Amino acid sequence: MAKLDPHGYDAQLTAYRCLLDNARAMLQAARKERWDDLSILDAERQECFAKVVEVDLVSTKPANIAACTELIQSILECDEQTKALVKAWQSEMAEVLDTMDNSRKLADAYRSG
């Protein structure tokens, strides 16, 4: 028999919904370039993930397996989009840092020359 949360919902589905809500929030934060929010959301993600790990997978009703599969697919899609946005931002920051480093080296060369 499936484990139920206090509200009577299947605990496995509830745990995956928690992860999907979190993945969507992380994607939204990345789209809005709210990078500081990502670390906060990552901590929340760990809490959701702990619920998934806690729940006995065998207890999921066969009827819910398709729903869990859909939730997992949606989570993965959000994660891929978020990773792409983070990677683009990291590339931009690397370029900025390289430019700053080159400017500093140029300024140092003129001062010592």
N, CA and C of each residue as an Amber inpcrd file, in Angstrom:
protein
   339
   0.8370000  -1.1920000   0.0000000   0.0000000   0.0000000   0.0000000
   0.8790000   1.2520000   0.0000000   0.4920000   2.2590000  -0.7560000
   1.2730000   3.4820000  -0.8660000   1.2410000   4.2510000   0.4490000
   2.3750000   4.8580000   0.7690000   2.4250000   5.7130000   1.9470000
   1.7060000   7.0060000   1.6160000   0.9420000   7.4920000   2.5620000
   0.2070000   8.7310000   2.3610000   0.7830000   9.8140000   3.2510000
   0.8030000  11.0410000   2.7410000   1.2390000  12.1520000   3.5780000
   0.0750000  12.5430000   4.4900000   0.2570000  13.5160000   5.3930000
  -0.8100000  13.8730000   6.3270000  -2.1160000  14.3030000   5.6660000
  -2.0590000  14.7220000   4.4110000  -3.2600000  15.1730000   3.7100000
  -3.9080000  14.0550000   2.9090000  -3.3400000  12.8600000   2.9700000
  -3.9200000  11.7330000   2.2640000  -3.3940000  11.5270000   0.8550000
  -2.3910000  12.3040000   0.4350000  -1.8250000  12.1600000  -0.9070000
  -0.7150000  11.1190000  -0.9050000  -0.4870000  10.5140000  -2.0290000
   0.6050000   9.5740000  -2.1810000   1.9180000  10.3160000  -1.9090000
   2.6980000   9.8200000  -0.9580000   3.9220000  10.5000000  -0.5330000
   4.9400000  10.5970000  -1.6560000   5.0200000   9.5840000  -2.4950000
   5.9820000   9.6080000  -3.5990000   5.6420000  10.7260000  -4.5860000
   4.3880000  10.8260000  -4.9680000   3.9720000  11.8970000  -5.8800000
   4.1880000  13.2680000  -5.2520000   3.8770000  13.3860000  -3.9900000
   4.0730000  14.6550000  -3.2880000   5.5440000  15.0490000  -3.2880000
   6.4260000  14.0780000  -3.0730000   7.8650000  14.3560000  -3.0590000
   8.3430000  14.8130000  -4.4320000   7.8820000  14.1470000  -5.4820000
   8.2790000  14.5570000  -6.8380000   7.6810000  15.9090000  -7.2200000
   6.4840000  16.1970000  -6.7570000   5.8920000  17.5150000  -7.0180000
   6.7170000  18.6090000  -6.3380000   7.2080000  18.3110000  -5.1450000
   8.0860000  19.2460000  -4.4360000   9.3290000  19.5340000  -5.2890000
   9.9360000  18.4910000  -5.8370000  11.1130000  18.6670000  -6.6920000
  10.7830000  19.4550000  -7.9550000   9.6430000  19.1850000  -8.5610000
   9.2580000  19.9070000  -9.7770000   9.0090000  21.3820000  -9.4700000
   8.3150000  21.6720000  -8.3940000   8.0920000  23.0730000  -8.0110000
   9.4210000  23.7780000  -7.8050000  10.3450000  23.0910000  -7.1650000
  11.6700000  23.6580000  -6.9260000  12.4200000  23.8690000  -8.2410000
  12.3760000  22.8880000  -9.1300000  13.0670000  23.0010000 -10.4260000
  12.5130000  24.1750000 -11.2250000  11.2090000  24.3650000 -11.1800000
  10.5930000  25.5010000 -11.8720000  11.0250000  26.8260000 -11.2560000
  11.1110000  26.8830000  -9.9380000  11.5510000  28.1040000  -9.2530000
  13.0110000  28.4060000  -9.5960000  13.8390000  27.3600000  -9.6640000
  15.2430000  27.5680000 -10.0210000  15.3650000  28.0830000 -11.4560000
  14.5700000  27.5330000 -12.3530000  14.5900000  27.9860000 -13.7440000
  14.1490000  29.4410000 -13.8280000  13.1150000  29.7930000 -13.1130000
  12.6200000  31.1710000 -13.1100000  13.6940000  32.1220000 -12.5680000
  14.3670000  31.7200000 -11.5020000  15.4310000  32.5520000 -10.9350000
  16.5690000  32.7320000 -11.9430000  16.9270000  31.6690000 -12.6360000
  17.9960000  31.7540000 -13.6370000  17.5790000  32.6510000 -14.7960000
  16.3420000  32.5380000 -15.2350000  15.8550000  33.3940000 -16.3270000
  15.8990000  34.8690000 -15.9410000  15.6320000  35.1530000 -14.6650000
  15.6400000  36.5360000 -14.1770000  17.0220000  36.9590000 -13.6840000
  18.0020000  36.0650000 -13.8450000  19.3840000  36.3070000 -13.4110000
  19.4610000  36.6530000 -11.9340000  18.6730000  35.9490000 -11.1380000
  18.6980000  36.1030000  -9.6810000  19.5550000  34.9620000  -9.1310000
  20.8580000  35.1020000  -9.3290000  21.7990000  34.0180000  -9.0450000
  21.8860000  33.6810000  -7.5620000  21.7470000  34.6790000  -6.7080000
  21.8040000  34.4130000  -5.2640000  20.6490000  33.5110000  -4.8220000
  19.5220000  33.6390000  -5.4960000  18.3690000  32.8130000  -5.1500000
  18.6180000  31.3350000  -5.4490000  19.4980000  31.0590000  -6.4150000
  19.7510000  29.6640000  -6.7700000  20.3350000  28.8670000  -5.6170000
  21.2160000  29.4660000  -4.8350000  21.8010000  28.7290000  -3.7040000
  20.7510000  28.4520000  -2.6300000  19.8400000  29.3960000  -2.4310000
  18.7480000  29.1880000  -1.4660000  17.8380000  28.0670000  -1.9650000
  17.5050000  28.1290000  -3.2500000  16.6410000  27.1080000  -3.8320000
  17.3220000  25.7420000  -3.8560000  18.6400000  25.7300000  -3.9980000
  19.3570000  24.4590000  -3.9740000  19.2380000  23.7960000  -2.6070000
  19.2930000  24.5880000  -1.5510000  19.1180000  24.0370000  -0.2020000
  17.7080000  23.4550000  -0.0500000  16.7190000  24.1630000  -0.5840000
  15.3490000  23.6560000  -0.5360000  15.2240000  22.3770000  -1.3570000
  15.9460000  22.3180000  -2.4640000  15.9270000  21.1350000  -3.3280000
  16.4170000  19.9070000  -2.5700000  17.4280000  20.0980000  -1.7520000
  17.9580000  18.9790000  -0.9680000  16.9020000  18.4340000  -0.0200000
  16.0850000  19.3220000   0.5360000  15.0000000  18.8790000   1.4220000
  13.9710000  18.0670000   0.6390000  13.6210000  18.5340000  -0.5540000
  12.6590000  17.8010000  -1.3960000  13.2380000  16.4450000  -1.7890000
  14.5060000  16.4540000  -2.1630000  15.1480000  15.2110000  -2.5840000
  15.1930000  14.2010000  -1.4430000  15.4160000  14.6810000  -0.2320000
  15.4380000  13.7880000   0.9300000  14.0970000  13.0890000   1.0930000
  13.0090000  13.7770000   0.7640000  11.6790000  13.1680000   0.8550000
  11.5230000  12.0610000  -0.1820000  12.0960000  12.2770000  -1.3770000
  12.0250000  11.2560000  -2.4270000  12.7880000  10.0180000  -1.9860000
  13.9490000  10.2240000  -1.4050000  14.7960000   9.1170000  -0.9780000
  14.1680000   8.3720000   0.1970000  13.4970000   9.0850000   1.0830000
  12.8500000   8.4750000   2.2490000  11.7460000   7.5030000   1.8640000
  11.0010000   7.8680000   0.8630000   9.7980000   7.1300000   0.4940000
  10.1680000   5.8090000  -0.1640000   9.4850000   4.7630000   0.2450000
   9.7010000   3.4340000  -0.3170000   9.1300000   3.3990000  -1.7280000
  10.0050000   3.3030000  -2.7300000   9.5690000   3.3390000  -4.1300000
   8.5950000   2.2170000  -4.4540000   8.7470000   1.0790000  -3.8190000
   7.8660000  -0.0480000  -4.0780000   6.4400000   0.2660000  -3.6550000
   6.2830000   1.2050000  -2.7360000   4.9520000   1.5120000  -2.2190000
   4.1170000   2.3420000  -3.1990000   4.7490000   2.8790000  -4.2340000
   3.9990000   3.6840000  -5.1830000   2.9970000   2.8240000  -5.9330000
   1.7980000   3.2980000  -6.0070000   0.7420000   2.5850000  -6.7160000
   1.1120000   2.5000000  -8.1910000   0.8390000   1.3730000  -8.8360000
   1.1330000   1.2580000 -10.2680000   0.5240000   2.3850000 -11.0880000
  -0.6440000   2.8550000 -10.6900000  -1.2960000   3.9470000 -11.4190000
  -0.4940000   5.2470000 -11.3220000   0.3140000   5.3820000 -10.2740000
   1.0910000   6.6040000 -10.0820000   2.4510000   6.5650000 -10.7710000
   2.8460000   5.4000000 -11.2580000   4.1540000   5.2900000 -11.8980000
   4.2450000   6.2130000 -13.1080000   3.2070000   6.2560000 -13.9170000
   3.2100000   7.1510000 -15.0840000   3.2950000   8.6100000 -14.6390000
   2.5840000   8.9510000 -13.5790000   2.6200000  10.3220000 -13.0730000
   4.0150000  10.6720000 -12.5630000   4.6340000   9.7410000 -11.8400000
   6.0000000   9.9660000 -11.3560000   6.9650000  10.1390000 -12.5260000
   6.7900000   9.3200000 -13.5550000   7.6580000   9.4030000 -14.7310000
   7.5210000  10.7680000 -15.4040000   6.2960000  11.2550000 -15.5360000
   6.0670000  12.5760000 -16.1270000   6.6910000  13.6800000 -15.2790000
   6.5430000  13.5690000 -13.9640000   7.1320000  14.5650000 -13.0690000
   8.6510000  14.5770000 -13.1960000   9.2420000  13.4030000 -13.2290000
  10.7000000  13.3010000 -13.3550000  11.1550000  13.9120000 -14.6760000
  10.4480000  13.6320000 -15.7620000  10.8020000  14.1970000 -17.0710000
  10.7350000  15.7240000 -17.0410000   9.7060000  16.2550000 -16.4280000
   9.5720000  17.7110000 -16.3220000  10.6920000  18.3110000 -15.4740000
  11.0520000  17.6310000 -14.3970000  12.1530000  18.0860000 -13.5410000
  13.4460000  18.1380000 -14.3520000  13.7100000  17.0790000 -15.0980000
  14.9310000  17.0200000 -15.9060000  14.9710000  18.1140000 -16.9750000
  13.8220000  18.3960000 -17.5900000  13.7570000  19.4570000 -18.5950000
  14.0650000  20.8200000 -17.9770000  13.4820000  21.1000000 -16.8240000
  13.7660000  22.3600000 -16.1230000  15.2390000  22.4520000 -15.7550000
  15.7820000  21.3390000 -15.2530000  17.1890000  21.3210000 -14.8510000
  18.1170000  21.6050000 -16.0300000  17.8130000  21.0220000 -17.1870000
  18.6440000  21.2510000 -18.3760000  18.6160000  22.7180000 -18.7840000
  17.4460000  23.3180000 -18.7700000  17.3350000  24.7320000 -19.1270000
  18.0780000  25.6090000 -18.1170000  17.9430000  25.2720000 -16.8510000
  18.6380000  26.0380000 -15.8110000  20.1430000  25.9160000 -15.9760000
  20.6320000  24.6960000 -16.2160000  22.0680000  24.4920000 -16.4190000
  22.5860000  25.3070000 -17.5930000  21.8260000  25.3630000 -18.6810000
  22.2480000  26.1290000 -19.8520000  22.3510000  27.6170000 -19.5170000
  21.3930000  28.1350000 -18.7630000  21.4340000  29.5480000 -18.3690000
  22.6040000  29.8300000 -17.4350000  22.8480000  28.9210000 -16.4910000
  23.9710000  29.0980000 -15.5620000  25.2930000  29.0380000 -16.3210000
  25.4030000  28.1150000 -17.2520000  26.6340000  27.9790000 -18.0320000
  26.9040000  29.2500000 -18.8480000  25.8710000  29.8120000 -19.4520000
  26.0280000  31.0580000 -20.2140000  26.4770000  32.1890000 -19.2980000
  25.8810000  32.2680000 -18.1100000  26.2550000  33.3150000 -17.1560000
  27.7030000  33.1300000 -16.7070000  28.1100000  31.8820000 -16.4480000
  29.4820000  31.6160000 -16.0430000  30.4660000  32.0270000 -17.1350000
  30.1090000  31.7890000 -18.3850000  30.9680000  32.1950000 -19.4990000
  31.1010000  33.7110000 -19.5480000  29.9820000  34.4010000 -19.3530000
  30.0200000  35.8650000 -19.3340000  30.9050000  36.3690000 -18.1980000
  30.7720000  35.7690000 -17.0290000  31.5760000  36.1960000 -15.8840000
  33.0520000  35.9090000 -16.1120000  33.3620000  34.8000000 -16.7480000
  34.7550000  34.4690000 -17.0520000  35.3520000  35.5160000 -17.9890000
  34.5750000  35.9430000 -18.9810000  35.0490000  36.9810000 -19.9050000
  35.2780000  38.2980000 -19.1700000  34.3620000  38.6650000 -18.2850000
  34.5050000  39.8960000 -17.5060000  35.7670000  39.8310000 -16.6540000
  35.9720000  38.7050000 -15.9940000  37.1550000  38.5580000 -15.1420000
  38.4380000  38.5930000 -15.9620000  38.4220000  37.9610000 -17.1300000
  39.5980000  38.0050000 -18.0090000  39.8950000  39.4320000 -18.4510000
  38.8600000  40.1700000 -18.8010000  39.0240000  41.5670000 -19.2190000
  39.5840000  42.3990000 -18.0730000  39.0520000  42.1940000 -16.8800000
  39.5430000  42.9290000 -15.7100000  40.9980000  42.5870000 -15.4290000
  41.3480000  41.3090000 -15.5620000  42.7200000  40.8770000 -15.3230000
  43.6610000  41.4940000 -16.3500000  43.2310000  41.5090000 -17.6060000
  44.0630000  42.1090000 -18.6600000  44.2200000  43.6060000 -18.4420000
  43.1590000  44.2770000 -18.0120000  43.2350000  45.7130000 -17.7200000
  44.1940000  45.9810000 -16.5690000  44.1330000  45.1270000 -15.5560000
  45.0330000  45.2960000 -14.4070000  46.4810000  45.0990000 -14.8380000
  46.7320000  44.0920000 -15.6420000  48.0920000  43.8300000 -16.1160000
  48.6050000  44.9940000 -16.9540000  47.7570000  45.5590000 -17.7910000
  48.1300000  46.6880000 -18.6230000  48.4330000  47.9010000 -17.7600000
  47.5880000  48.1600000 -16.7540000  47.8140000  49.2880000 -15.8450000
  49.1040000  49.0930000 -15.0680000  49.3730000  47.8760000 -14.6150000
  50.6070000  47.5880000 -13.8850000  51.8170000  47.7980000 -14.7710000
  51.7220000  47.4290000 -16.0410000  52.8400000  47.5910000 -16.9780000
  53.1510000  49.0670000 -17.1890000  52.1150000  49.8850000 -17.2990000
  52.3400000  51.3290000 -17.4910000  52.9030000  51.9910000 -16.2460000
  52.4840000  51.5260000 -15.0780000  52.9980000  52.0970000 -13.8150000
  54.4670000  51.7650000 -13.6130000  54.8440000  50.5320000 -13.9470000
  56.2260000  50.1230000 -13.6910000  57.1660000  50.5260000 -14.8210000
  56.6210000  50.9100000 -15.9650000  57.4270000  51.2230000 -17.1380000
  57.8050000  52.6090000 -17.2060000
